[in-house]
Amino acid sequence: MILPIIAYGDPVLRKRAKDIEPGSIDVKTLSENMFETMYAASGVGLAAPQIGQSIRMFVVDGQPLNEDEPEEDVDQSVVDFKKVFINPEIIEEAGEDWGFEEGCLSIPGIRGEVFRPEIIVIRYFDTDWNEHEEEFDGMAARIIQHEYDHLEGKLFTDYLPTIRRQLIKKKLADITKGRTDAEYKMKFSR
């Protein structure tokens, strides 16, 4: 089921999400709905707060980033990178911070360069409640960090320089009021 994506300005995007107790919700069905919603919006990641649920879960699929890329330009970090992260905890960040222009399905039409560490180690559960601890780098690490921030109540715009935030202030206010040309279903707080 395709769910509406919560727009910038909704308080759920600024709350620290709560852990999920095993058996309290059907995480498999929710993850399927989240993937369907993410694909319908052409995203590579979607966190539960972005569909109005303040719980610690997100889905990622970086494989679309490699579509139409010549073989020599394929980003190996996102090959077969389709995962569900439940109750994740980033336990280590390493490497050089590197910049990349990010966007967000909750903030359509706005992008900005964000610097993030190139390597992370994360502990999480999958939809069968198996615990994992894995290291990710490159674009995979970036996607995870972006989605993880949603669980902490942070948005990519928080990392932008003050001058850039001032320049997008009106656009952000427009999104809050429902003025956006997003080509996917959104929900606006009123």
C-alpha positions in Angstrom: 0.0 0.0 0.0 1.3 3.4 -1.0 1.2 5.8 2.0 1.3 9.6 2.0 4.7 11.1 2.8 4.7 13.5 5.7 5.8 17.0 4.6 8.3 19.3 6.2 6.7 21.2 9.0 5.0 18.3 10.7 6.2 17.8 14.3 6.6 14.0 13.8 9.7 14.8 11.7 11.3 16.6 14.7 10.7 13.9 17.3 13.2 11.3 18.4 11.5 8.0 17.4 10.8 5.3 19.9 12.1 1.7 19.8 9.8 -1.0 18.4 9.0 -3.9 20.8 9.1 -7.3 19.0 5.6 -8.4 18.2 4.1 -4.9 18.8 3.6 -4.2 15.1 3.8 -6.2 11.8 7.2 -5.0 10.7 7.1 -7.1 7.5 3.9 -5.6 6.2 5.0 -2.1 7.3 8.4 -2.5 5.5 6.6 -3.7 2.3 4.4 -0.6 2.5 7.4 1.6 3.1 9.3 0.1 0.1 6.2 0.6 -2.1 5.8 4.2 -1.0 9.5 4.9 -1.5 9.5 3.4 -5.0 6.4 5.4 -5.9 8.2 8.6 -5.0 11.5 7.5 -6.7 13.4 7.5 -3.4 16.3 5.5 -2.1 15.4 5.6 1.6 12.3 6.1 3.7 12.1 6.4 7.5 9.0 5.6 9.5 8.5 9.2 10.7 8.1 10.2 7.0 4.9 8.2 7.0 3.7 9.6 10.3 5.0 6.8 12.6 7.4 7.9 15.3 9.2 4.5 15.5 12.8 3.5 14.9 12.6 1.8 11.5 13.7 2.7 8.0 14.1 1.1 4.6 16.8 1.6 1.9 17.4 0.5 -1.6 20.3 2.3 -3.3 20.3 0.1 -6.4 18.4 2.7 -8.5 21.4 5.0 -8.2 23.3 2.6 -10.5 20.6 2.4 -13.2 21.8 3.7 -16.5 25.4 4.0 -15.2 28.2 2.6 -17.4 29.9 -0.3 -15.7 33.0 1.7 -14.7 30.8 4.2 -12.8 28.7 1.7 -10.8 28.8 2.5 -7.1 29.7 -0.9 -5.5 28.5 0.2 -2.1 24.8 0.2 -3.3 24.9 -3.0 -5.4 22.3 -5.4 -3.8 21.8 -2.7 -1.1 18.1 -3.2 -0.2 17.5 -3.5 3.6 15.2 -2.9 6.5 16.7 -1.4 9.6 14.7 -1.8 12.9 15.9 -0.2 16.2 19.2 0.8 14.5 22.1 2.3 16.4 25.1 3.8 14.7 28.0 2.7 16.9 30.9 4.1 14.9 31.7 6.7 12.3 35.1 6.9 10.6 36.9 8.2 7.6 36.9 11.6 6.0 33.7 13.7 5.8 32.7 14.1 2.2 30.1 16.3 0.6 27.2 15.3 -1.6 24.0 17.0 -2.6 21.2 15.5 -0.7 17.4 15.8 -1.0 14.5 14.4 1.0 11.0 13.1 0.0 9.6 15.2 2.9 11.2 18.3 1.5 10.5 18.1 -2.3 12.4 20.4 -4.6 15.1 21.3 -2.2 18.6 19.9 -2.3 21.8 20.9 -0.5 25.4 19.7 0.0 25.8 17.8 3.3 29.1 16.5 4.6 29.0 13.1 6.3 31.6 10.5 7.4 32.5 8.0 4.7 32.2 4.9 6.9 29.8 3.8 9.6 29.2 0.7 11.7 25.5 0.1 12.6 23.7 -2.4 14.8 20.1 -3.2 13.9 17.4 -5.8 13.6 15.9 -7.2 10.4 12.2 -8.0 10.0 12.7 -11.5 11.5 14.2 -9.8 14.6 17.7 -11.1 13.9 20.4 -8.7 15.1 23.1 -7.5 12.8 26.2 -5.4 13.1 27.6 -4.2 9.8 30.0 -1.7 8.3 28.9 0.4 5.3 30.8 3.0 3.3 30.4 5.4 0.5 26.8 6.1 -0.7 25.4 3.2 1.3 26.7 4.8 4.5 25.3 8.2 3.4 21.8 6.8 2.8 21.8 5.1 6.1 23.0 8.3 7.9 20.3 10.4 6.2 17.6 7.9 7.2 19.0 7.5 10.7 18.8 11.2 11.2 15.0 11.1 10.6 14.8 8.7 13.6 16.7 11.3 15.7 14.4 14.2 14.6 17.0 15.7 12.3 16.7 16.7 8.6 19.4 17.3 6.0 18.6 21.0 6.0 19.9 21.2 9.6 23.4 20.6 8.2 23.3 23.4 5.6 25.2 26.6 6.2 23.1 29.4 7.7 23.1 31.5 4.5 21.8 28.5 2.5 19.0 27.9 5.2 18.1 31.6 4.8 17.9 31.3 1.1 15.4 28.3 1.3 13.3 29.7 4.1 10.4 30.7 1.8 10.5 27.4 -0.1 10.3 25.5 3.3 7.4 27.7 4.4 5.6 26.9 1.1 6.1 23.2 1.6 4.6 23.5 5.1 1.5 25.2 3.6 1.1 22.4 1.0 2.6 24.4 -1.9 4.8 21.9 -3.7 5.0 20.2 -7.1 5.8 16.8 -5.7 4.6 14.0 -8.0 3.7 11.7 -5.1 1.1 11.7 -2.4 2.0 13.9 0.6 0.3 14.8 3.9 0.6 18.3 5.2 0.2 19.3 8.8 -2.4 22.1 9.3 
